[in-house]
């Protein structure tokens, strides 16, 4: 280690650096056989090469980018699907072949539709019958049905008129003691009978002109709805065979 030397001066002491001593040489400086000392790169040379290195990196960056082509790499996994009809039946047609690609919604096969078609037709007829019955109950009797009742009412009114005239004549004869009280009572009963009979026929004519009772109409309407549901079910079953 180099130590500074101090020399005396007239007015003080100043520090004077001493001469450097030669550094001790390393022991055994003998080189290994076959090895040579390579001088390292100077820092100035490294700083000179940095711009060139950065330029090369910038030139290589665009080559690393991928140009979009609309294509993707990978694989597609699929699975087998068992296709079957929800109802049993005999195979009538097969519209595809083994290994053929099909689009969504394309018919694959068809079963024999005869039983379901007959059931569908029957359900449609039952629905029409139920609806017709419900509509008929909402209507009154037809004019053709009311006409005979009107004629019966007129005939009864004529018979009542005759019974009334007979009663009046019997009352006059009874006052003169020509007819008995029994004949008078019989004529009174006949006149009352035809009077009530005319009223009954007129009331029945008015009744048949009205619609049916509300509960019967409601029952017929419910039966029509049930027939409609049965028709939809039959139509669904028929559609499952196509």
C-alpha positions, 0 to 999 in steps of 0.5 A: 500500500502506498503511503503519502510522505510529509516534508517540512516547510518553513511556514508549515507542512505540506503533503507531497505524494510519494512515488508509487511502489511497483506492484507485487507480481503474482506468484507463479505467473507461469501460464497453463500449457495450451491457454492464451490470454484473450483481451476483453471487449472495450466498453467503447466498442460495446456502445458503438455496437448497441445502435446496430443491435437495436436496428436488427431487433426492430427489423426482425419484429415485423417478421414475428407478427402473424398475418390474419388469414381467417383460418384457425388451427385446432380440432373438432370433437363430436359425439354420436347421437341416437335418433329415435321416434317417441312413438313406436311404429313400422318404418315406412321411409328412410331419407338419409344414408349412413355417413351422410351429412344432414342439415338441421330440420331435415327429415331423417325417416318416417313411420307408418302413419295409418293408426295415428292418422285415423286417431287424428280424424276421429279426434277431429270429428269428436271436436266438431260434434262437441262444438256443434252441440255447445252451439246448439244449446245456446240457441232456442227452438227453430221456427218449424218447431214452434209452429205446431205448438202455435196450432195446438194453442189455437185449437185449445183456445177454441175448445176453451171458448166452447167450454166457456159458452157451455158454462154460460148456457148451463148457468142460465138453465140452472137458474130456471131449474132446467139443468141439474147442478151436476151438469153445471159443475161439469161445464165449469170443470171443462172450461177451467181445464181448457183454460189451464191447458192453453196456458200450459201450451203457451208457456211451453212454446215460450220455454222451447224458444229460450236457450238451454240452461247455463250448466248444460251449456258449460258442460258442453263447452268443457267437452268441446275443450277436451275434444280440442285437447285430444285433437292436439295430442292426436296431431302431435302423435301423427307428426312424430312419425314423420 
